[in-house]
Amino acid sequence: MNRHLIGLLLGTEEDWPTAFETIVRRMGPVRAGAGEEHGFDVERITIEPFDLRDKPRYDLVIDRLAYWYYVPREWLKKIALMDDVYLLNSPFTFQSMEKHAAYCAMMRLGLKVPDTVLVPFKDPPEHAKFAYTASRYNKSFDLEAIGDRMGYPLFMKPYDGGAWVGVTRITDEADLRAAYDASGQRLMHLQKAVEGYDVFARSLSIGAETMVMKFRPELPMHDRYAVDHEFLEPEVGDEVVTISRLINAFFRWEFNSCENLVSGTEVYPIDYANACPDVALTSLHYYFPWAMTALVRWSVFSLVTGRKPRLDLSMANYFAIADRDDLSYGEKLAGYRKLADEYFETDRYLDFCESRMGHVGEVVLEWVESPDFDALLVDTVRNTYPPEEHDRFIAHFRGLVGLWVRDEAATQPA
């Protein structure tokens, strides 16, 4: 039997790693097209010194840590460049193609990213040469004039931020000045708000699969993802999926979330560079089993089929479509979707899931119905909320997961 070791590079999470480990263990071996069996082991990776010529034991690594912790990030670069380890996600593009570069690239491709301006630091960086350079080359600017030109309301947000940290809604000049003064040494974007939008769609993409969810950012985290399967018109929903897959294929991100504001039939991408997308049980709830199933399926598919990591980017192929004046926006999206499906081998993946991993849905359903999953749910709630809220949230998440169980059971063969 061919055995593969999957490494989990983790921060504070416990819920989804436990789920991933459990599903892989319960799933058992998977047969390849030629009939040979492949088995899988999962290990949580520790952080320690490493020799650049050491050979890693891992065949695939799911990274949830290196976007802020530099030691594992440099280890990931090493095992990608020297050892061809398959990574979810690329440490190279998430370091260099943060939200700012992601905006630039998708604007070039014609996506309807709201007007965005990058403004210099409010407070100077701590560098001995800065004062001289600034006095000679930094051009003074009128912040209020930028706000007036863009029009209110605006959002000020870090050019490389995440988890909504440092995001401020700005309604007038006073808000703008206060937010800028408070930004310190953080480099910030000003972005035009999309007023009166109909729905906030947040899509989670794992490999060749995408789940588009109705997101309500004004609510507490446990209520933000609504269980609603028909909140978008089919054409709009397909555009949201296409944008999500396009972004991931373009940057070689295989585990990422994308936020779009939908107004009528217009889709406005506002945030789509998320190195550590939310997959917590206490936020995804109903969608948590799908996310874990997709993560297992994509990991197994990549290993069993010998999918090769792609460190090189093929941006020119996308720009060739973007630069054609004879194509409509819809035709360009169709071209991007074709390139993305080729990158993710979507048809091959779907066939693999059906022919080689058809039992995984039943495995996940059986586990989610079990006392073991309920124990995980209870432990997660107790580690997330204060004691006086435990009973309330245990009942809340049991109800939502129970709804998924009923819906999923209805799709299983009798």
C-alpha positions, -999 to +999 in steps of 0.1 A: +000+000+000+012+035-008+011+056+024+009+094+024+016+117+054-005+149+056+009+176+079-013+202+096+005+235+104-018+250+131-023+279+154-050+279+181-075+257+163-087+224+176-121+218+161-114+214+124-081+196+128-099+170+150-126+167+124-101+163+095-081+137+114-113+117+123-127+117+087-093+106+073-091+078+098-127+066+093-124+069+055-098+042+052-077+035+021-086+049-013-079+030-046-063+047-075-073+042-111-049+013-116-063-004-085-034+002-060-044+012-025-034+045-009-035+050+029-033+083+047-018+095+080-023+129+096+002+146+119+003+180+135+036+198+127+059+212+154+081+242+150+118+237+153+152+245+136+156+229+103+185+221+080+178+234+045+189+200+030+167+179+054+141+158+036+106+164+049+084+135+058+052+152+046+036+147+012+011+175+016+008+203+042-023+223+051-010+257+064-029+278+089+000+295+105+027+308+082+008+340+072+020+356+104+047+332+119+079+335+098+097+303+109+071+279+095+067+302+065+104+299+055+101+261+061+072+259+037+092+278+011+120+253+015+099+222+012+081+237-018+113+248-037+135+218-028+111+189-021+080+194-042+057+191-012+021+199-021+009+230-001-024+245+008-016+274+002+013+289-016+035+308+009+050+328-020+018+344-033+003+350+001+034+369+011+038+390-020+002+391-033-016+404-003-049+422-006-034+452-024-018+431-052-050+410-053-071+442-059-047+453-086-047+420-105-085+416-104-090+452-115-067+444-145-090+414-153-120+437-153-137+426-120-159+452-104-137+460-075-149+493-059-126+524-064-096+520-041-068+544-032-036+535-012-025+564+011+009+568+026+016+560+063+003+586+088+034+580+110+068+575+094+085+541+095+114+538+119+142+540+095+173+563+097+170+574+060+133+581+060+134+618+070+158+627+042+139+606+016+106+620+027+118+656+027+131+652-008+107+629-025+074+625-006+047+647-022+023+663+002-013+654-004-048+665+006-065+636+023-099+654+025-097+661-013-092+624-019-123+616+002-144+643-016-133+629-050-141+593-041-174+602-024-187+591+010-192+566+026-158+550+024-140+522+042-104+526+055-087+492+059-052+478+060-037+470+026-027+435+040-052+431+068-074+402+078-102+393+103-116+429+098-089+443+121-084+480+115-114+484+092-133+517+097-165+530+080-161+566+071-191+589+065-175+624+063-142+643+065-141+642+103-143+603+103-117+603+075-092+624+094-098+605+127-093+571+111-061+582+093-047+598+124-053+565+143-038+543+116-002+550+127+024+531+108-002+508+091-004+513+053-041+518+045-065+516+016-095+539+011-122+520-007-156+533-019-185+517-001-211+498-021-243+514-007-277+497-007-263+463-017-288+434-016-267+406-001-232+399+012-221+366-003-191+349+012-177+319-007-153+293+007-133+275-019-113+243-012-097+230-044-123+225-071-152+230-047-169+263-037-197+269-012-214+303-015-230+314+017-252+343+028-231+363+052-245+389+076-216+409+090-237+430+113-246+399+134-225+381+160-202+355+145-224+325+154-253+340+134-234+355+104-237+325+081-274+321+072-287+287+061-302+298+028-297+278-004-316+302-028-305+337-019-289+344-052-303+341-088-286+313-106-266+335-130-254+357-101-244+326-081-225+313-110-206+346-113-197+345-076-183+310-080-164+320-111-148+349-094-138+328-064-123+300-086-106+326-108-089+343-079-077+310-064-064+296-097-047+330-105-028+331-073-024+293-067-046+295-036-065+263-029-080+271+005-094+306+005-125+327+010-139+355-011-164+382-001-187+398-027-214+424-024-243+418-047-265+447-059-291+436-083-272+416-109-239+434-102-212+415-082-185+436-064-155+417-050-143+435-018-121+410+000-105+378-014-070+372-001-076+352+031-046+330+040-065+315+069-102+314+059-127+308+086-136+271+090-146+271+127-174+249+138-189+277+158-192+300+128-197+276+098-220+253+119-243+239+091-216+242+065-188+227+087-193+191+075-191+202+039-159+221+045-142+192+062-154+167+035-141+190+007-107+195+025-103+157+028-114+151-007-090+177-022-061+165-002-066+128-011-072+137-048-040+157-049-020+128-034-035+098-051-034+113-086+001+127-082-010+163-087+021+184-090+024+217-071+025+247-094+048+274-081+049+292-114+021+316-123+003+319-156-009+354-153-003+362-190-030+337-200-055+356-179-043+390-191-046+379-227-083+375-221-086+407-201-070+428-228-093+418-256-117+446-266-139+422-286-150+403-255-178+412-232-175+410-194-195+378-194-173+363-222-142+372-202-155+355-171-162+324-191-126+324-204-113+329-168-135+300-156-121+277-183-086+285-172-095+280-135-112+247-142-081+235-161-059+245-132-081+226-107-087+197-130-124+201-121-138+173-143-111+149-132-117+158-096-154+153-097-150+119-114-124+109-088-148+119-059-176+099-074-156+068-084-130+066-057-144+085-027-181+079-030-183+064+005-169+096+022-203+113+023-217+084+043-187+083+065-190+120+074-228+117+079-223+087+103-197+106+122-216+139+125-245+119+139-223+102+165-216+110+202-180+116+192-190+146+171-213+159+197-185+157+222-163+178+198-192+203+195-196+206+232-159+210+238-156+237+211-184+257+226-169+254+261-136+266+248-152+295+229-179+310+251-182+320+288-198+294+311-231+312+314-236+308+276-226+272+272-261+257+273-275+283+249-248+278+223-247+240+226-284+239+218-279+265+190-252+246+172-268+212+178-299+225+160-280+238+130-258+207+127-290+186+131-305+204+102-275+195+080-278+159+091-315+158+080-307+175+047-276+153+040-295+121+049-321+129+023-294+129-004-279+096+005-290+065-014-316+044+004 
